[in-house]
Amino acid sequence: MDRKVPSTVSEEIELYERTIYSLLRSTTNVQLRTLEEVHASTNSLLHSKARRIGIDASALIYTWLRLPECMPEVEQVVMGQNEATFLKSGFSNISDWKTVKAVARRRHFRYDDESKSLAGFIASRSDIDDLVPTLVAFQIEWNKLHNLLIDISDELLSPEVFKQKKTKRALAKQFRISLKDLDRLKSVWGNDFFSILNKISKKNLNLRIRLLDGSLTQYWRATRIWWDNIEDQVENITHRPIYFVSSNTHVFINLISGYALQKKSELIHYLETTNINGLFDEWKIIENDLQNNSIENFLYYVLKKVQQGPGGDHWIQGQDSILQRLNISRIPSTTSFDIEAQVFELSSIDPSLLDPRVYNEDLSFLQKSNALIINIDYPLGIAAYNILRIIAENTEEIRGVYTMGKAATLNGVLGDIMIPNVIQDEHSLNTYLINNAFSANDLTPYLKFGTVLDNQKSVSVLGTFMQNSRIMDVVYREGYTDIEMEAGPFLSAVCEMVRPKRHPYNEIINLYKVPFDVGVLHYASDTPLSKGQNLGAGTLSYAGMDPTYGSGIAILKRIIEQEKKRCV
């Protein structure tokens, strides 16, 4: 079928992409500043103030959270698919580089202090579409702030500045931002606020970037290394029915292990003695208003915070002991891209530990099941296609493909869930029509805060920075209200699982009659049409657990119901 929906890629974005990839063909380092003008000319919604003298606080916060803390020292960023790629290119000590992480972006980074080099492990070209614009925006905002810090008075670079409204207002005026944006920046940088400003004031940033190998073969090889690691650790995985899920690392672990629910009294006592992030105060509110709150979701959120804090190893080990008893495998990726996999034996599910919202009927039929759930930490863009493709190639039976993850919404609010049955993929330029396994009725019972919007139309875009007002206008006029990065690539793999050739290009494809379940759920973490409400503006916090766990419960319940039909 001929395509009937206009592409949502603008001329400015296409020029930006062509410029990035033409520069990265070079076998030597490229000055990142070469991309600054074309980056600014895209008028990206995530960096709408790129040309202004004052800093774009949302863009600065967004990029800061998605790059490792060592960025103030970095001079060179090198991108490759796996350790072998770096070794082949002369980085013989790459295994000795320090592993560093970003707060809000899962990517395998390593840093070498001697050469001031940052290695970024990439899973597909989508990582380039994400990482390079992030670096460019980071450098633009760093250098704007550097220029604004020249000749600034010592009075405004002292912790005392936040104690008086007059001096605080003067600092915000110096940066050309609002008091609210200044507070957000202070919140992100915390106690390091003034030491970071000091670092920025001392140097102009001039990053260099290099792509070691951009071939499709290398991306496939990296995916093969990732899968081989899983295959080596899970016995007979290739010959068992598989339910494939793309979500995150905590939802299914918590829903199935029951650890946080078992440790309720200990977690609440911990909160009472520490009140981390004011969570004990929040608990008292929840305890008095159970009708409008979820104890389970709150405990999952608290457990995550506790495991990340001092003494967190105790809580991690406690949960791991239950996972081992339930035959749940957690398989991190160490030499390739950073996507953890989890494998669950359905026959090992203990009904007494299961979140009560998932299933409250007899589950003895699961003991007859030989099926597995493979849950992956949701990937970025084209990596989704590569991963599902290799799993389908190396397992005998896929019984369901379910994806859940963050998305931008053009008609909802933060925390809403969108259920699309039309997905336009800007990677393949295909428009996929699916019989989504889920409807609003499957999720509404588990939501306390958000709304479920089904029968939506979704767009899988090239990257978070690759969107501007022109694209949003096209998207909204055509009735697309859900913007994300993975559903389209996943469906390209689904297409190849039911057709005798590679997925087509620029067509409308009907996937209503695939012989297995297909479910796509997106929860809103971004409202780009609301001024200032981009991903740099904040986080979902506890309220974000509502759509996340609502989606997870619906998927797990669906899998159990599918197995009941097969086993009973």
N, C-alpha and C positions, 0 to 999 in steps of 0.2 A: 504494500500500500504506500502511496506517496505521502510525504510528510505534509501536514496541514497546519502545523503550529510554527510560528516564526521563531528563529533562534534567539536566545536571550543573551548572546555574546555580542557586546557592542564593538564598534570599530576601535575605540580606545583600548579596550581589554585585549582584543586580538593583536593590536600593535605591541602592547606590553608583553604578551606571551611570545611573539615572534622575536622581540628584542632580547628577552631573557635567554631563549634557547639558542639564538645566534651567537650571543656572547659566551654561553657556556660550552659551545663547541671548541673553544680555545683550550689548548693543552697546558696553558699556564694560568696564573691567577688573573682575575678580572677585578678592576676597581668597582666597588659597589656604587660609588657616586655616579657612575655612568648611567645607572638606571633611575636616578632620583627624579629627573625631569619627566620621563615617560610615566613613572609611577604617579607623580602628582597630577599629570594630565588626565589620568583615568577618572579622577573625582570619585574615588572609592568611598562607599558609604562608611567604611571603617576608618577612613582617613580623610574626611571631608575638609579638614583645615590644614592640609599639607603645605599649602602655599602661604599661609599666614605667618607673621613674625612670631606671634604668641604660640605657645605649645598647644597641641591637640591632646588634652589630658586623656581622653578615652583611648586614642591610638597608642599613646605612650604606655598606659596601663595594660592595654591588650597585649602589646608586643613584649612588655617586661615580664608578664606572667607566662608567656609562651616561649621564652628563651631562658637558658640556665643562668644562675646567679653570677657565673664567671664572666659574663659578657663585657663588663667594664674593662677587663684585661685582654679580651680577645682581639687579635689583629687579623686572623685568617680563619675562614670557615671552609672546610673541605667536606664534600658530600660523596658518599659511596654506599653501595648496597649491603656489603658484609665485610668481615675482616679480611677475607681473601682479596677483595678489591683494593683495600688500603695497602696490604702487603705487596701486591703486584705493582702498585704505583710508588713504592719506595718508602712507605711508612712502616718500617720494619718493627718498630716498638709500639704499634697501635694497641696491643693487648695490655701494655703497661700504663696507658693513659688513664687518667682518673675519670670514672663514670660520674657524670653530672646530669641533673634532671631539671626540667622546667616545672613550674607549679601547675600550669593549666594546659599542657600539651604533652601527650605521650610520644616521645621520640627518644631513641637511643642516642645519647650524646656522650662523647669522651673529650676530655680537655688535657692538653699538654702545656704545662706552665712554662717550660723552657722555650718552646717555639711560639708560644701564645696562639696556639692553633686549636680550633674546635672542630671535631669530627662529628658530622651528622649522618646517621644511618637512615637511608631512605628506602621505602618499600615500592614506590612507583613514581611516575612523574607528578602525581598529585602532591607528593611531599615537596617537590620543587616549587610547584604553584603555590604552596602554603609557606614554605620556609623563606624563599627569596624575598617575596613582598614584605614578609614580617621583618626580615633583616633591614630592608630598605627603609621601611617606616620607622623602625627603631633608630636607625642612624640619622634620619631627617630630624626626628624629635630630640634626640640626644644633642645634635649640633645646634638646633634652635635654642635649647636650654643652655648649652655652653655659651652661646653668644649673649644670652640674657643675663648670665651670671658674671660677665665681665664688668668690673668696676662696681659690683654690688656691695653695699655696705656690710661690714661685719655684724652689725646689729640684726640684719635680716637673715644671717646664717647661723643663728644661735637658737638653742632650744627655747629660750625665753620668748621667741617670736610668737609662739602659740598661746602664751599666757595673757597677751593683750590683744584685744580686737583691732586696735590701731595698727600695730606692727604686722599682725596676720593679714590684714587687708592690704597693707603696703607690699607684702611678699606676693600675694595673689595678683596685685596690679603689676608688679615687676614681671611676672610670668604671663601676663595677659590672660588670666583664667579667673573663674569665679571662686568664691570662698568654698563652695561645695566641691568643686574639682580639686582644690588644694587639700581639703580634708580627705578626699578619696586617695589622692597621691600619698598623703601622710599615712593613711591606713594601710596601703599596700607596702610601703617601704618601712613602716614601723619605726623601731628605734634606730634603724640605719638611715633615716631620712637625710640627716645633715651630712653624714659620711658619704652617702651616694652623691649628694649635690657637690660635695668637695671634689670627688673623683671627676664628675662631669665638668666642673669648672677648670680642671687642669689640662684637659686635652680635647681636641677636636677629633671626632671619630672618623676613621678612613678605612673601613673594612675591605678585605679582599676575599673573593669567593672563587671556588673551583669545583667543577663536577668531574670526578675521576672517570666515570663510565656511565653514559646515559642510554646504553643499549637495552632493548626489550629483553634480550637474552639474560642480562645480568639481573633484571628484576625477577624474572622467572626462576633464575638460579637461587636468588635470595629466598624466594617463596618455597622452593624445594628444600633448602636447608632448614627453613622453619618447620615444614611438614615432617621431614625425616626425624627431627627431634621429638615430635609428638608420637610418631609411629614407633620409635624405639622405646618409648616409655609406657605405652598402653598396649597390652597384649591383645592380639587378634582384632585390632581396631578396623582393619580393612574388610573384614568379613561379617560385620554386624550392622543392623539397621541404625541409621544415624538421623537424629534430629539436630539440624544446624541452627545455632542461635548466635546472633551478633548483638551483644549488649554491653556489659562492663564486668568488672571483676568482683563486685560485691553483692549484686542482687541475688543471683541463684545460690551463691554460697550461703547467704543469710536465710533465704527462704527455705532451703533444704536442711541446713545444719541445725537450726534452732538455737544456736549458741547464745545470741544476744537475748533471746526470750528466757532461756534458762538462767542467765546471769542478771536478770532484771534488778534484783535487790542489791547486788554488788555494784552494778553500774550506777544506780540511783544514789547509793552511799558514796560512791566516788565523786559524783556530781555535787553532793551535799558538802563534801569536804574541800572540793577544789573550785566548784562553780565555773569550770572552764567555759570561756566565751558566753558567760551568763546563762548557761544551759540549765542550771538548777532552777533559776527563776522561771525559765520557760517551761520546765517540767511541772511546776506548781500550777501554771495556767492550764496546761494540757490535762493534768489530773482532775481539775475541776470542770473541764469541758470536753469530756470524752466523745460526745456526740459529733463534735466538729474537729476532732483530732484523732490521730492514729498512734496508739502506744507503740505498736510494732515498728512503724517507720521511725519514730523518735529514738527507740532503742538501737535501731540499726545505725542511725546517724551518730548517736553518742558512741557506740562501739568503734566506729570509724575514727572519730576524734581521739578516743582513748588509745587506740592502737597506734596512732600517729604521734602521740605525746610521750613524755617521760614514763618509763616502765611499760611501754607498749608491747615489748617482746613477750611479757607474761600473757597478755591477752591474745596475742597472735598465736603463741604456742598452744594455748587452751583451745582455740578454735581449730587449729591444725590437727589436734588429737582426734577431734570429732570427725573431721574430713577424712582422716585416714581410716577410721572405723567404718565410714560410709562408702569407702572405695572411691572417693572423689580425688581426682588427680589435678594438681595445679602445675602447669608446665610453662615456665617463663622462657622468653627468647633471649639468649645471651650473646650470640655471635652475629645475629642478623637484626632486622627491625624489631621494634619494641611492641609486640602484640602477644599478651599472655593468652594461653588456651587453658580451658578447664574441661575435664571429661567426667561425666556423671553416669554411674550405672543405675538405670531405672529400677532394677531389681533390688538394689541396696537402699532405696529410700525408706526411712523409718517414719511411719505415719505419726508416731508420738512426738517427733521433733519438727515435723513440717509446719510451716506457718499455717495457722488455722483458717486463714482466708483462702488458701489454695484449694483444699479439698477436705471435706468433713464426712466422707462416706468410706465404705470398706475399700481398702487399697490392696487387699491380698492378691489380686490378679497381677500386680506388678512383679510378684515373685517369679512368674512365668516368662517375664520379658527378658529378651537378650539385647534390647536396644540401648543405645548410648545417646546422651546429649553432649554435643561438642559446642561449648560456649566460648566465643572469642571476644576479647576486649575490642570493641568496635573500631575498625580501621579507618583510614582516611582515603577517600576517593577510589582511584583505580586499584589500590591494594585490595579492596573488597572483592573485585572481580577475580584477581589473581588467586586469592585465598579460597574462595568458594569453588573456583575452577579446579584447583589442585585437590581439594577434598573430594569433589565429585569424581575426579579421575581415579582416585585411589581408594574409594570405598564402593561397596557393591550396591547399597540401597540407601537413598536419601528419602526420608519419610516426611520431612518438613523443613522449610527454610523460613526463619523468623528473624526480623531485624528490628531493633529499637535503638533510638539515639536522639541526640539533640538536633533541633532545627530552628530556623527563624520562621516566624509566623507573620503574615500580613493582615490577618483578620482576627487574631486571638490575643491573649495576654500571656505573660510568663506563667508557666505551669500547666497550660492547656495541653491536651493530647490531640494530635491530628492523625486521622486514619485515611490515607489516600487510596484511590483505586485507579488513578492515572498518574504515571511518573514520567516526566520528560527528562531525558538524560543528556546533558550537554557534553559528555565524553564521547558517546556514540552518535549523538543527535537523533537517537531513537525515542519514540514515545511509546511507553509500555502500558497496556491495559491489563489490570490484574483483578482477579476475584479475591479480594483481601479476606483472609481467614477471620478477621475481627470486625466487629461493628461497635457502635457506641455502647450497646447494652452489655458487652463483654467487659467493659472497663469502668463504667459509671459507678457501680457499687463500691469500688475500691478507692474512689477519689473523695477527698474532703475539701480540697481547695479549687482545683481546676475544673474545666469543662472539656468534654470529649466532642470533637468535631469530626464526624465521619463523612464519607463521600467527597473527600478533598482531592485537589490536584497538586502534585508535588513536582519540584524541579531539583535535579541533582546538578549542582553548579561545579565549576572548576576549582574554586578556592574561595576562602572567606574574604579576601581583598578584591576578588575578581567580580565585584558587583557595584554598580553605581545607580544613580537615579533613573537613567535611561533604561537600564535593565529592569529595575523595579516597575517602571511604567508599563513595559511590555508584559512582564509577568502578571501584574495585577489586572491589566485589561483582558488578558486571555483566561482569567479565572484561576490562576495558580496562586495558592496562598501558603504554601509549605516549601521552604527552601533548605536543602541539606546537601550532603556530598556522597552518600554511600548507596542509596536505594537503587539508582540507575545502574551502577556497575554490578551490584549483586544480581539484578534482573538480566543483565547481559550474560552472566554466567548461567542463570536459570534457563535462559533462551537456548544456550548451547547444550543444556542437559536434556532437552526435549526435541531438539532439531538436529538434523544430520550434518550441519555445517556451522562455521563460526557465525556469531551474531552479525546481523546486517548493519548497515549504516544509513542513517537518515530515513527511517521508515516508521510507520505505526505498527506495533506488534501486539497481537492479542494473545495473552498468556492465560486466558480463562480456563483452559482445559488441561493444564499441566497435571500429571498424575500424583501430585503430592501437595501438601499444604504450602501456601505462600502467605506470610503475614508481615505487614510493614506498619510500625508504630513510631511516631515522632512526638517528642514532648518539647514544648516551646521554651527556649532559653534566650531568645533574642527577638525583639520587635523593631526591625530596622526602619519602619515608617514612623516610629515615635522618636522624636528628637532626643538624642542622647542615650537612647536605650539600645546600644549595641553591646556586644559581648565584653567590651571593656568597662561597661558601666556598673557591673556588679556580678554577684553569683546567685544561684538559686537557693543556697543554704538549706535549712531543714524543709522548707516548703517544696524544694526541688525533689525531695524523696517521695512526695505524693505521686506525681506522674511516673517517676522512675519505677517505683514498686508496684503501682497500678498496672503498668505495662508488663513488668516481670511476672506478676501473678497471673495475668491473662494468658501469657505465653505458656507458663508452666502448667496451668490448668488445661489448656488446649492440648498440650503434649500428652498429659495423663489420660485425657478423654480419647485421644487417638489410639493410645496403647490399650485402653479398655476395649475398644472395638476389635482390636487385633488379637487380644489374649483371651477374651471371655467367650 
